[in-house]
């Protein structure tokens, strides 16, 4: 059983082996054979984002985190930037509840790593999670020896879980979700799935539907709880609004539409929509925020080739009235530019990526637009659509029509923003419920 999101996951979904040990042996063989291809992929990604060239020693547990052996340790794994953001309130609560413990946060991507360092500086330990090869993972787990571990979302690696279980290290699966599509995949490897899920002390599912799917896959009913979604615990700094107001004051009264976390194939749709919007709203400023740093240059070039006058955030230039598109080619500033916008589109949803977190723009009272592909956030998205805090579109044309309507209708924007904020307030509390489960079920 592997991560739903990780690019390195290899699920032997098409093989009908009967015993969990056979599956793990097969998994280890396949993963070992795949290592050269994984390294080639790191090299390829490194040509787009140089951070992928670095810290390979951590990925193979050659270099281990500098742990103070005189203090107990709590380990939190958050694969990338979204999970790092989602676990912020939980990490804060753990630090307060277990002040004598060190905290180690592992990630798998450079963006996740950068976010950990930006949020916590030296308050927590940090390294990449090593690859899930048996000897490497055993070395890592033996080195950190956590009092317990928290794994965010559904980042499930067989050797990691196996070695924690062998060493009696309690594990918590936090903010766990299980889509209908993933359920079908895991049902093809029932013995390994059941064995893996039964190794957890606590499974904190996002919703009741997720809970029932984990139980259907073989998790112990008494260990699976629907606690809500940690991502509702949005905690945005007051300085974000101040920074956004200062930036907007330099732009005048231009209407601003942001397309955030865009993926390959999505930017072209956004640009086509923006042409239609400009026919009705000629002074529009479009902000595009590519999801991955390796796409910054590509997206900027795409906008220029399409004939738009652009400014890149990294140029630190003045966004004059003739600038049509502002490309945000920096990390960690998305909330500020959400706050600068009048209408927010959340990407990864016009292409079949599965969507991204819509809670940040909603927490800033911005009306939210998404595309049809939101399977990673299906329940949250539906809640916002039902509450009339979000609108779903399916093409450049419907996106343009929706943006034009919202830009020309301030009362509707306000109503959607207020509905989103109200829904967030009603849905908070998951981090405290999860912490209560940890304290009740895990004794350290």
Buried (B, 14 or more C-beta within 10 A) or exposed (E): BBBBBBEBBBBBEEEEBEEBEEBBEBBBEEBEEBEEEBEEBBEEBBEBBEBBEEEBEBBBBEBBBEBEEEEBBBBBBBBBBBBBBBBBBBBEBBBEEBEEBBBBBBBBBBBBBBBBEEBBEEEBBBBBBBBBBBEBBBBBBEEBEBBBBBBBBBBBBBBBBBBBBEEEBBBBBBBBBBBEEBBEBBBBBBBBBBBBBBBBBBBBBBBEBBBBBBBEBBBBEEBBBBBBBBBBBBEBEEEBBEBBEEBBEEBEEBBBBBBBBBBBEBBBBBBBBBBBBBEBBEEBBBBBBBBBBBBBBBBBEBBEEBEBEBBBBEEEEEBEEEBBBBBBBBBEBBBBBBBBBBBBBBBBBBBEBBBBBBBBBBBBBBBBBBBBBBBBBBBBBEBBBEBBBBBBBEBBEBBBBBBBBBBEEEEBBEBBBEBBBEBBEEBBEBBBBBBEBBEEBBEB
